[in-house]
Amino acid sequence: MPLRLITPPAVEPLTLAEAKQHLRVDGDEENPLISGLIAAARRTCENFQGRAYVLQGWRLTADDFPLQAYGLRWLDDRGHPSQALGGGRYDVSQWRILLRPAPLHAVASIAYVDQTGVTQTLGPSEYLVDSQSEPGQIVPAYAKYWPVPRLQPNAVTVNFLAGGATAIVADPSTDVLTATGRAPANGDVVQLSNIGGALPAPLLAATDYYVVNAGAGNTFKLSATAGGAAIDLTAAGDGVQFLGTVPEPVRLAMRLLIGHWYANRESVVVGSTATELPMAVESLLWQERVF
């Protein structure tokens, strides 16, 4: 199943200033190099963990829907395979489409090429999206089945969004926040985070807020209580603002990788014995790895 990044993250989870501070670099001559190392470190950590740290758009293509060529698999009351069609409950796991990287934020569309060669888009009522599991998954809705696509490569296309955090900007004059690529819904419980600066005053990190006045263009306001009055923003804040969080162990692992690559700019080091530090990059990333 080919998987392709369609929309990269709007911002990196580590700022240029943070990386330069870690490297003890004062000038700006190497900013392009360091910016490239930041992106490379983020992708390396994401690939190792099977995660997306900041909201991204992905496309999964496949030749067929799961089990379409093999028919139904049903389970009896004890969970054992049953030969009787409809003689128990059917095994949903055999029909699921797994979506990596995690966490799954939303499924934008599911399309397939039908038997006549026409591309059809499945309605949201035809399938269920499980964004709580990691990796996320899609299964047919109750009493629904995947359609039969045309026999050709990449007949099925799934577009989805993945990422644990979303870049936002605040407008203190209207108390409105705008999210990049994500539309929060009224009643959502969210937390904010910041790198390289301060959150819009008086908002605090690691604090539950409730989305209110969600509107067009991914705009929304925040309240301290469910359905309560919108919080009066007195400052826009600075640095990079996030709806959601990027784990600090990930940011530390990125710093370690950037430091290693900055100090060793060639593929081969002559005259030294390389030894990986214990409790370094893999140790920081291993606990939240998605399999």
C-alpha positions as semicolon CSV with decimal commas, in nm:
position;residue;x (nm);y (nm);z (nm)
1;M;0,000;0,000;0,000
2;P;0,184;0,315;-0,115
3;L;0,179;0,596;0,140
4;R;0,261;0,952;0,035
5;L;0,293;1,279;0,226
6;I;0,066;1,533;0,055
7;T;0,076;1,832;0,291
8;P;0,385;1,875;0,511
9;P;0,357;2,032;0,857
10;A;0,317;2,410;0,858
11;V;0,587;2,450;1,124
12;E;0,858;2,237;1,279
13;P;0,833;2,122;1,644
14;L;1,177;2,274;1,711
15;T;1,261;2,634;1,625
16;L;1,576;2,751;1,453
17;A;1,668;2,953;1,761
18;E;1,638;2,645;1,985
19;A;1,856;2,438;1,752
20;K;2,122;2,710;1,730
21;Q;2,125;2,743;2,108
22;H;2,183;2,368;2,140
23;L;2,463;2,386;1,882
24;R;2,608;2,704;2,039
25;V;2,593;2,882;1,704
26;D;2,563;3,262;1,709
27;G;2,585;3,368;1,345
28;D;2,328;3,328;1,068
29;E;2,553;3,190;0,795
30;E;2,453;2,830;0,863
31;N;2,080;2,890;0,912
32;P;1,987;2,700;0,591
33;L;2,193;2,399;0,700
34;I;2,047;2,396;1,051
35;S;1,692;2,438;0,920
36;G;1,746;2,135;0,699
37;L;1,880;1,937;0,995
38;I;1,568;2,025;1,195
39;A;1,340;1,886;0,924
40;A;1,557;1,577;0,881
41;A;1,563;1,510;1,256
42;R;1,186;1,544;1,278
43;R;1,132;1,300;0,992
44;T;1,381;1,053;1,143
45;C;1,207;1,061;1,480
46;E;0,862;1,036;1,319
47;N;0,965;0,736;1,108
48;F;1,112;0,559;1,411
49;Q;0,801;0,616;1,624
50;G;0,544;0,581;1,347
51;R;0,403;0,921;1,445
52;A;0,333;1,266;1,305
53;Y;0,410;1,543;1,553
54;V;0,248;1,836;1,372
55;L;-0,065;1,809;1,153
56;Q;0,011;1,665;0,808
57;G;-0,188;1,545;0,509
58;W;-0,130;1,189;0,384
59;R;-0,260;0,970;0,100
60;L;-0,284;0,591;0,114
61;T;-0,351;0,397;-0,205
62;A;-0,428;0,027;-0,248
63;D;-0,538;-0,211;-0,522
64;D;-0,839;-0,332;-0,326
65;F;-1,029;-0,297;-0,001
66;P;-0,930;-0,538;0,281
67;L;-1,059;-0,894;0,235
68;Q;-1,249;-0,797;-0,079
69;A;-1,088;-1,085;-0,263
70;Y;-1,139;-1,336;0,017
71;G;-1,497;-1,291;0,127
72;L;-1,641;-1,257;0,476
73;R;-1,494;-1,402;0,790
74;W;-1,743;-1,465;1,067
75;L;-1,686;-1,560;1,431
76;D;-1,908;-1,770;1,651
77;D;-2,007;-1,668;2,004
78;R;-1,673;-1,791;2,139
79;G;-1,471;-1,592;1,889
80;H;-1,382;-1,893;1,672
81;P;-1,411;-1,884;1,291
82;S;-1,753;-1,999;1,174
83;Q;-1,840;-2,153;0,839
84;A;-2,200;-2,038;0,864
85;L;-2,241;-1,703;0,693
86;G;-2,415;-1,480;0,942
87;G;-2,387;-1,748;1,207
88;G;-2,229;-1,511;1,458
89;R;-2,049;-1,179;1,447
90;Y;-1,818;-1,092;1,164
91;D;-1,454;-1,018;1,236
92;V;-1,422;-0,641;1,190
93;S;-1,042;-0,654;1,224
94;Q;-1,022;-0,836;0,892
95;W;-1,191;-0,544;0,717
96;R;-0,996;-0,258;0,872
97;I;-0,774;-0,013;0,692
98;L;-0,483;0,089;0,915
99;L;-0,366;0,448;0,881
100;R;-0,012;0,541;0,972
101;P;0,140;0,766;1,099
102;A;-0,036;0,815;1,433
103;P;-0,228;0,984;1,575
104;L;-0,507;0,986;1,316
105;H;-0,686;1,320;1,323
106;A;-0,949;1,286;1,051
107;V;-1,030;1,104;0,727
108;A;-1,080;1,354;0,446
109;S;-1,208;1,112;0,180
110;I;-1,224;0,751;0,063
111;A;-1,252;0,704;-0,313
112;Y;-1,241;0,402;-0,543
113;V;-1,263;0,321;-0,913
114;D;-1,584;0,126;-0,979
115;Q;-1,633;-0,153;-1,233
116;T;-1,708;0,096;-1,512
117;G;-1,388;0,294;-1,449
118;V;-1,559;0,588;-1,279
119;T;-1,413;0,722;-0,953
120;Q;-1,667;0,713;-0,670
121;T;-1,639;0,874;-0,326
122;L;-1,778;0,689;-0,026
123;G;-2,011;0,889;0,197
124;P;-1,912;0,922;0,565
125;S;-2,211;0,706;0,662
126;E;-2,050;0,409;0,484
127;Y;-1,759;0,372;0,723
128;L;-1,646;0,428;1,083
129;V;-1,327;0,612;1,176
130;D;-1,141;0,500;1,487
131;S;-0,901;0,777;1,583
132;Q;-0,857;0,649;1,939
133;S;-0,651;0,347;1,838
134;E;-0,288;0,379;1,734
135;P;-0,249;0,341;1,447
136;G;-0,592;0,475;1,353
137;Q;-0,824;0,259;1,150
138;I;-1,131;0,265;0,925
139;V;-1,391;-0,013;0,910
140;P;-1,723;-0,043;0,727
141;A;-2,020;0,100;0,916
142;Y;-2,264;-0,138;1,083
143;A;-2,428;-0,367;0,824
144;K;-2,215;-0,211;0,550
145;Y;-1,949;-0,366;0,329
146;W;-1,662;-0,232;0,126
147;P;-1,757;-0,195;-0,242
148;V;-1,590;-0,396;-0,517
149;P;-1,342;-0,175;-0,707
150;R;-1,218;-0,227;-1,057
151;L;-0,927;-0,467;-1,096
152;Q;-0,642;-0,219;-1,144
153;P;-0,347;-0,079;-0,948
154;N;-0,424;0,184;-0,685
155;A;-0,800;0,156;-0,731
156;V;-0,860;0,272;-0,371
157;T;-0,746;0,610;-0,235
158;V;-0,770;0,730;0,125
159;N;-0,682;1,090;0,213
160;F;-0,635;1,160;0,582
161;L;-0,486;1,400;0,835
162;A;-0,246;1,289;1,108
163;G;-0,066;1,479;1,379
164;G;-0,071;1,546;1,750
165;A;-0,041;1,926;1,732
166;T;-0,163;2,205;1,504
167;A;-0,006;2,547;1,454
168;I;-0,234;2,836;1,557
169;V;-0,228;3,216;1,557
170;A;-0,421;3,446;1,792
171;D;-0,588;3,783;1,732
172;P;-0,631;3,965;2,066
173;S;-0,855;4,228;1,907
174;T;-1,126;3,967;1,844
175;D;-1,021;3,688;2,088
176;V;-1,017;3,457;1,784
177;L;-0,764;3,179;1,724
178;T;-0,703;3,024;1,381
179;A;-0,574;2,669;1,336
180;T;-0,372;2,557;1,034
181;G;-0,552;2,277;0,850
182;R;-0,775;2,180;1,140
183;A;-1,130;2,287;1,226
184;P;-1,199;2,247;1,600
185;A;-1,564;2,185;1,689
186;N;-1,763;2,351;1,964
187;G;-1,725;2,158;2,288
188;D;-1,385;2,009;2,205
189;V;-1,153;1,997;2,505
190;V;-0,807;2,116;2,401
191;Q;-0,470;2,212;2,545
192;L;-0,219;2,461;2,412
193;S;0,160;2,464;2,403
194;N;0,432;2,701;2,289
195;I;0,793;2,680;2,177
196;G;1,032;2,972;2,169
197;G;0,803;3,224;2,337
198;A;0,480;3,267;2,533
199;L;0,117;3,170;2,476
200;P;-0,143;3,442;2,413
201;A;-0,220;3,596;2,752
202;P;-0,388;3,484;2,972
203;L;-0,384;3,128;2,827
204;L;-0,171;2,868;3,003
205;A;0,002;2,552;2,882
206;A;-0,115;2,206;2,997
207;T;-0,459;2,346;3,087
208;D;-0,794;2,221;2,958
209;Y;-0,995;2,473;2,753
210;Y;-1,326;2,437;2,574
211;V;-1,380;2,537;2,211
212;V;-1,661;2,790;2,158
213;N;-1,775;3,003;1,863
214;A;-1,613;2,771;1,608
215;G;-1,654;2,927;1,265
216;A;-1,545;2,917;0,903
217;G;-1,178;2,924;0,816
218;N;-1,076;2,708;1,113
219;T;-1,144;2,993;1,356
220;F;-1,255;2,945;1,714
221;K;-1,248;3,091;2,062
222;L;-1,169;2,930;2,396
223;S;-1,358;2,918;2,723
224;A;-1,255;2,805;3,070
225;T;-1,584;2,612;3,104
226;A;-1,802;2,407;2,871
227;G;-2,025;2,647;2,677
228;G;-1,898;2,940;2,882
229;A;-1,795;3,289;2,780
230;A;-1,495;3,330;2,551
231;I;-1,169;3,420;2,721
232;D;-1,055;3,779;2,661
233;L;-0,710;3,761;2,498
234;T;-0,490;4,051;2,602
235;A;-0,178;3,961;2,399
236;A;-0,104;3,759;2,084
237;G;0,194;3,580;2,236
238;D;0,513;3,501;2,050
239;G;0,718;3,205;1,936
240;V;0,526;2,914;1,780
241;Q;0,178;2,842;1,917
242;F;0,026;2,494;1,908
243;L;-0,316;2,347;1,961
244;G;-0,199;2,024;2,124
245;T;0,152;1,934;2,235
246;V;0,478;1,794;2,103
247;P;0,634;1,567;2,369
248;E;0,952;1,706;2,520
249;P;1,143;1,374;2,481
250;V;1,087;1,405;2,106
251;R;1,225;1,758;2,100
252;L;1,526;1,646;2,302
253;A;1,588;1,354;2,065
254;M;1,577;1,597;1,773
255;R;1,840;1,814;1,941
256;L;2,069;1,513;1,987
257;L;2,036;1,413;1,623
258;I;2,094;1,768;1,501
259;G;2,405;1,796;1,719
260;H;2,542;1,468;1,583
261;W;2,481;1,559;1,218
262;Y;2,616;1,913;1,265
263;A;2,939;1,783;1,416
264;N;2,979;1,500;1,162
265;R;2,911;1,635;0,816
266;E;3,043;1,340;0,617
267;S;2,919;0,983;0,591
268;V;3,248;0,841;0,720
269;V;3,451;0,948;1,025
270;V;3,822;0,855;1,006
271;G;4,038;0,785;1,309
272;S;3,776;0,747;1,582
273;T;3,554;0,478;1,729
274;A;3,186;0,574;1,733
275;T;2,989;0,471;2,042
276;E;2,622;0,551;2,090
277;L;2,544;0,714;2,422
278;P;2,316;0,513;2,652
279;M;1,972;0,666;2,711
280;A;2,008;0,868;2,390
281;V;1,782;0,906;2,084
282;E;1,623;0,560;2,066
283;S;1,571;0,548;2,443
284;L;1,386;0,880;2,429
285;L;1,162;0,768;2,142
286;W;1,101;0,402;2,222
287;Q;0,822;0,432;2,482
288;E;0,568;0,596;2,248
289;R;0,659;0,398;1,939
290;V;0,360;0,276;1,732
291;F;0,382;-0,076;1,593
